[in-house]
Amino acid sequence: MKRIAMVMGGVALLGSLVAPVWAAKEDPMEKAVNARQGYMKMNAFNMGILAGMAKGEAPYDAAMAGVAAKNLQLASMMKNKAMWPPGTSNDNQQLKTDALPAIWAEGSEIGAKAKAFGEAATELAAVVDQGVEQMKPKFAALGKACKGCHEDYRAKKK
């Protein structure tokens, strides 16, 4: 029993010494890509809630729609430039991302597209509590804003 406790203590000590080294070696570019992918997944989750209601696949729930729309509006207000450092596009073979290098190219319209997303999210949040029929056109405009960015700045799925 004492021997098992010593072995377990040694393993714990080794883990406590090695873990900070592994954490310190985490690539900051990979962290940025992971953060923005999380951001996109959160947006997709909220869009999915609204899409189900807009398509009639889920009953309209004004409270739930309001939360999802507000989440998207707040997400659009994030200052997330740190998630988009140069060199984190899909031409960096060490990163798993669909972001195209065009995002960082001179003349990129990424800022205008992000602004369009924010405006559409704000307009949706303003009407979502008025019912599904009022929500649908604003939701479609938000989807168009998302699609516009993805068409220009995300690699096509294979």
VOGU-3710 file (C-alpha; in Angstrom, 3 decimals, decimal comma):
1> mkriamvmgg> 0,000/0,000/0,000  2,816/2,372/0,876  4,513/1,556/-2,416  1,322/2,430/-4,388  1,047/5,724/-2,528  4,686/6,536/-3,381  4,160/5,684/-7,054  0,978/7,762/-7,191  2,735/10,631/-5,449  5,571/10,418/-7,970
11> vallgslvap> 3,135/10,451/-10,878  1,348/13,473/-9,400  4,657/15,288/-8,871  5,766/14,512/-12,413  2,430/15,730/-13,759  2,680/18,969/-11,806  6,137/19,592/-13,267  5,318/18,659/-16,859  1,861/20,261/-17,182  3,115/23,872/-17,007
21> vwaakedpme> 5,686/23,107/-19,705  3,005/21,695/-22,004  0,737/24,660/-21,310  3,559/27,127/-21,959  4,248/25,530/-25,340  0,696/26,011/-26,585  0,921/27,957/-29,819  -0,666/31,422/-29,497  -1,811/31,223/-33,124  -3,574/27,948/-32,436
31> kavnarqgym> -5,196/29,508/-29,368  -6,483/32,365/-31,543  -7,909/29,944/-34,123  -9,555/27,879/-31,372  -11,073/31,017/-29,855  -12,560/32,233/-33,119  -13,873/28,776/-33,961  -15,577/28,765/-30,578  -17,011/32,191/-31,360  -18,355/30,924/-34,679
41> kmnafnmgil> -19,840/27,814/-33,055  -21,595/29,991/-30,487  -23,025/32,136/-33,279  -24,103/29,035/-35,212  -25,812/27,640/-32,115  -27,857/30,814/-31,658  -28,611/31,040/-35,385  -29,847/27,439/-35,248  -32,352/28,268/-32,528  -33,735/31,109/-34,621
51> agmakgeapy> -33,634/29,125/-37,872  -35,767/26,367/-36,383  -38,399/28,910/-35,416  -38,212/30,806/-38,717  -38,642/27,582/-40,714  -41,486/26,346/-38,532  -39,436/23,369/-37,378  -39,697/24,565/-33,771  -42,497/26,469/-32,075  -41,924/30,186/-31,804
61> daamagvaak> -40,770/31,083/-28,305  -40,327/34,837/-27,952  -38,216/34,534/-24,809  -35,841/31,992/-26,332  -35,680/33,904/-29,612  -34,911/37,070/-27,673  -32,027/35,435/-25,849  -30,568/33,979/-29,049  -30,901/37,296/-30,890  -29,366/39,214/-27,985
71> nlqlasmmkn> -26,482/36,728/-27,847  -25,786/37,368/-31,525  -26,018/41,108/-31,033  -23,596/40,980/-28,105  -21,244/38,708/-30,046  -21,199/41,256/-32,856  -20,068/43,890/-30,373  -17,036/41,928/-29,188  -13,637/43,406/-29,852  -12,175/40,162/-31,178
81> kamwppgtsn> -9,198/41,307/-33,220  -6,939/39,144/-31,042  -8,665/36,080/-32,517  -7,565/37,102/-36,013  -3,779/37,565/-36,000  -2,042/37,574/-39,388  -0,699/34,152/-40,266  -3,731/32,243/-39,001  -5,269/31,464/-42,364  -5,649/28,102/-44,055
91> dnqqlktdal> -2,335/28,562/-45,840  -0,648/27,880/-42,483  -0,490/24,088/-42,651  -0,011/23,801/-38,886  -3,448/25,244/-38,205  -6,852/23,680/-38,807  -8,848/26,602/-40,147  -10,945/27,523/-43,147  -10,079/31,225/-42,891  -8,714/32,475/-46,214
101> paiwaegsei> -5,636/34,731/-46,461  -7,887/37,312/-48,164  -9,029/38,396/-44,692  -5,668/40,071/-44,123  -5,069/41,240/-47,696  -4,978/44,896/-48,585  -8,429/46,012/-49,658  -10,164/43,376/-47,556  -13,738/44,258/-46,714  -13,756/42,179/-43,537
111> gakakafgea> -14,440/45,229/-41,374  -17,455/46,266/-43,433  -18,769/42,706/-43,363  -18,381/42,523/-39,589  -20,237/45,833/-39,330  -23,057/44,452/-41,506  -23,312/41,440/-39,178  -23,591/43,777/-36,186  -26,234/45,951/-37,793  -28,296/42,940/-38,846
121> atelaavvdq> -28,004/41,376/-35,373  -29,121/44,643/-33,762  -32,108/44,933/-36,112  -33,091/41,336/-35,383  -32,841/41,824/-31,625  -35,119/44,865/-31,913  -38,024/42,928/-33,471  -37,663/39,348/-32,309  -40,164/39,793/-29,475  -42,853/40,940/-31,935
131> gveqmkpkfa> -43,437/37,486/-33,404  -42,074/35,084/-35,955  -43,410/36,994/-38,974  -41,558/40,145/-37,906  -38,469/38,096/-37,103  -38,192/36,260/-40,430  -36,997/39,124/-42,678  -34,508/40,361/-40,069  -33,254/36,826/-39,548  -32,843/36,430/-43,311
141> algkackgch> -30,830/39,663/-43,409  -28,585/38,354/-40,636  -28,092/35,097/-42,529  -27,184/37,097/-45,628  -24,585/39,046/-43,627  -23,046/35,803/-42,360  -23,074/34,253/-45,824  -21,468/37,324/-47,382  -18,468/37,027/-45,136  -18,229/33,250/-45,433
151> edyrakkk> -18,415/33,349/-49,228  -15,469/35,733/-49,468  -13,332/34,736/-46,514  -13,937/31,066/-45,698  -12,639/28,168/-47,744  -15,293/26,039/-49,395  -16,085/22,782/-47,601  -14,771/19,757/-49,442
//
